[in-house]
Amino acid sequence: MSSEDTLKRLWTGAREGRRGPKPALSLDRIVDAAIGIADAEGLDAVSMARIGDALGCSSMALYRHVSGKNQLLILMLDTATGALTLPPRTGRWRDDLVAWTRAQIDGIVERPWYLDLPLTSAVPGPNRMAWIEAAFEILDDFDLPGDDRFEIVGLLAQYALSASRVEIEHRRSIEHRDDGDDHDGENESGDDHAGASYFEQILTNLADPARFPCTVAALGSPRSQPVDEDFGLQLILDGIAAHVARSS
């Protein structure tokens, strides 16, 4: 099927009309079944045959509603985006952008298969457009060109993808440790921040301080206060604030 057909199904769920009784299958049921499989077993487990089994039909019956897995992934992405929850606006642009970004991170962490979707799945559907619109509403008070706003939204979306990947991998490392899968160099202290602990162990016990003086010095510098979990996001917001000030 053509890209035009994909957009039609994405935005309206429409399909070619057929005579006869109304079919038991629907596009929504197919997409929901695919998401259920991905939630339980990951994206690799999603196939037309598995979806057919879940819905009690043949895989061929699915092709009356969706052209194949590529089109299905596009529909899954947009449906998953529609499940994200955005808290009410506070009127404070920084807080609102943090909430917008954090909602994406939380949603992706709950559905790690999101990170396995190919870039070709990133077709703007109604739910993704609504999510982007929410960010533009936050930025609406700024006297910025449209291109600048697009860049800001894209930058925050990239941060959400990166931060969610780190959080997912961190959770997996904890699960592996709890399952007794630790190897040499395990974090014996029980600190959940295993990655940071490995880094400190390497610099303290293995790396030559003369070769990495700046890194060792930075690690040994005392923190004046705990680092916020969204410290990187706050730096991005500082850059946005500076850019807005310059533009004004």
C-alpha positions in Angstrom: 0.0 0.0 0.0 1.1 3.6 -0.7 2.3 6.2 1.8 -1.0 7.9 1.1 -2.9 4.9 2.4 -0.7 4.8 5.5 -1.5 8.4 6.3 -5.2 7.8 5.7 -5.2 4.9 8.1 -3.1 6.8 10.6 -5.3 9.9 10.6 -8.8 8.4 10.1 -8.5 4.6 10.5 -10.3 4.5 7.2 -10.2 1.4 5.0 -11.8 0.5 1.7 -15.5 -0.2 2.0 -16.7 -3.7 1.4 -20.1 -5.2 1.0 -21.3 -7.9 3.4 -21.4 -8.3 7.1 -19.2 -6.1 9.3 -15.9 -7.9 10.0 -15.0 -8.9 13.6 -11.6 -7.4 13.2 -10.8 -3.7 13.3 -7.7 -1.6 12.9 -7.8 -0.6 16.6 -8.0 -4.2 17.8 -5.0 -5.1 15.6 -2.9 -2.2 16.9 -3.8 -2.8 20.5 -2.9 -6.5 20.2 0.4 -5.6 18.7 1.2 -3.2 21.5 0.2 -5.8 24.1 2.7 -8.3 22.6 5.4 -5.6 22.5 4.7 -4.6 26.1 5.0 -8.2 27.2 7.8 -9.6 25.1 9.4 -6.7 23.1 9.2 -5.5 19.6 10.9 -8.5 18.0 8.0 -10.7 19.2 5.5 -8.7 17.2 4.6 -10.5 13.9 1.4 -10.8 11.9 1.2 -14.5 12.9 1.4 -13.6 16.6 -1.2 -10.9 16.3 -3.4 -13.3 14.4 -3.1 -15.9 17.2 -3.9 -13.2 19.8 -7.0 -12.2 18.0 -8.1 -15.7 17.0 -7.8 -15.2 13.3 -5.3 -16.0 10.4 -2.5 -13.6 9.7 -3.9 -13.2 6.2 -7.1 -11.7 7.7 -5.0 -8.9 9.2 -3.9 -7.7 5.7 -7.4 -6.4 5.0 -6.8 -3.7 7.6 -3.0 -3.1 7.6 -0.6 -3.6 4.7 2.2 -5.2 6.8 4.5 -4.7 9.8 6.0 -1.4 8.6 2.6 0.2 8.5 1.7 -1.5 11.8 4.8 0.0 13.6 3.7 3.5 12.5 0.3 3.0 13.9 1.8 1.5 17.1 4.0 4.5 17.7 1.2 7.0 17.3 -1.1 5.0 19.6 1.6 4.7 22.2 2.1 8.5 22.0 -1.6 9.0 22.7 -1.2 7.1 25.9 1.3 9.6 27.3 -0.1 11.7 30.2 0.7 15.4 30.4 0.0 17.2 33.7 -2.0 20.5 33.7 0.0 23.6 32.7 1.5 25.6 35.5 2.0 28.8 33.4 5.8 28.6 34.1 7.4 27.6 30.9 10.4 25.8 32.5 8.2 23.7 34.7 5.9 22.9 31.8 8.7 21.9 29.4 10.2 19.7 32.1 6.8 18.0 32.6 6.4 17.6 28.8 9.8 16.0 28.5 9.6 13.9 31.6 6.2 12.5 30.5 7.9 11.2 27.4 10.7 9.7 29.4 8.3 8.0 31.8 6.2 6.7 28.9 9.2 5.2 27.0 10.6 3.6 30.2 7.3 1.9 30.7 7.5 0.7 27.0 11.1 0.1 26.2 10.3 -1.3 22.8 9.6 2.3 21.7 13.4 2.7 21.4 13.6 -0.2 19.0 11.2 1.4 16.5 12.9 2.3 13.2 13.1 6.0 12.2 10.7 5.2 9.3 8.0 4.8 11.9 8.2 8.4 13.0 5.4 9.5 10.7 3.4 12.4 12.3 0.0 11.0 13.3 -2.8 12.8 15.2 -1.4 11.8 18.6 2.2 12.8 17.8 0.9 16.0 16.4 -1.1 16.7 19.5 2.0 16.1 21.6 4.0 18.5 19.5 1.2 21.0 19.7 1.4 20.9 23.5 5.0 21.9 23.3 4.4 24.7 20.9 1.6 26.0 23.2 4.2 26.3 26.0 6.6 28.2 23.7 3.8 30.4 22.3 4.7 33.3 24.6 8.2 33.5 23.2 8.8 35.8 20.2 10.8 33.2 18.3 10.7 32.2 14.7 9.0 28.9 13.9 12.2 27.2 12.9 13.7 28.0 16.4 10.7 26.5 18.1 10.9 23.4 16.0 14.6 23.1 16.9 13.8 23.5 20.6 11.1 20.8 20.5 13.4 18.5 18.6 16.2 19.0 21.1 13.9 18.2 24.0 12.6 15.1 22.2 16.2 13.9 21.6 17.0 14.5 25.3 13.9 12.4 26.2 15.1 9.5 24.0 18.6 9.6 25.4 17.5 9.9 29.0 15.0 7.1 28.7 17.6 4.8 27.2 19.9 5.5 30.1 17.1 4.9 32.6 16.0 1.6 30.9 19.6 0.3 30.8 20.1 1.3 34.4 16.9 -0.7 35.4 18.1 -3.7 33.5 21.5 -3.6 35.1 19.8 -3.6 38.5 17.5 -6.5 37.5 20.5 -8.5 36.3 22.3 -7.9 39.5 19.3 -8.9 41.6 19.1 -12.1 39.5 22.6 -13.0 40.4 24.1 -12.2 37.0 26.8 -9.9 38.3 30.3 -10.5 37.0 33.8 -9.4 38.0 33.7 -5.8 39.2 30.2 -6.0 40.5 28.9 -3.2 42.7 29.2 -4.9 46.1 28.0 -1.8 48.0 24.4 -2.3 46.7 24.4 1.2 45.2 21.9 1.4 42.4 24.1 3.7 40.5 26.3 0.8 39.2 27.6 2.6 36.2 28.9 5.5 38.3 30.5 3.0 40.7 32.3 1.2 37.9 33.6 4.5 36.7 34.9 5.5 40.1 36.5 2.0 40.6 38.3 2.3 37.3 39.6 5.8 38.0 40.6 4.9 41.5 42.1 1.5 41.0 43.0 1.0 37.4 43.5 4.2 35.4 46.7 6.2 35.7 45.9 9.6 37.2 48.8 11.1 35.2 47.1 10.1 32.0 43.6 11.3 33.0 44.4 14.2 35.4 41.3 16.3 34.5 38.9 13.4 34.8 40.3 12.3 38.2 40.3 15.9 39.5 36.6 16.3 38.4 35.6 13.1 40.1 37.3 14.1 43.3 35.7 17.6 43.4 33.1 17.7 46.2 29.5 18.5 45.2 27.9 21.6 46.7 24.5 20.0 46.4 22.9 16.8 45.1 22.6 16.6 41.3 19.1 16.8 40.0 18.0 13.8 38.0 17.1 16.2 35.2 20.3 18.2 35.5 21.0 17.8 31.7 17.5 19.0 31.0 18.0 22.1 33.2 21.1 22.9 31.2 19.1 22.8 28.0 16.5 25.0 29.5 19.2 27.5 30.6 20.3 27.6 26.9 16.7 28.1 25.7 16.3 31.0 28.2 19.6 32.6 27.0 18.5 32.2 23.4 15.1 33.8 24.0 16.8 36.7 25.8 19.2 37.3 22.9 16.3 37.1 20.4 14.3 39.6 22.4 
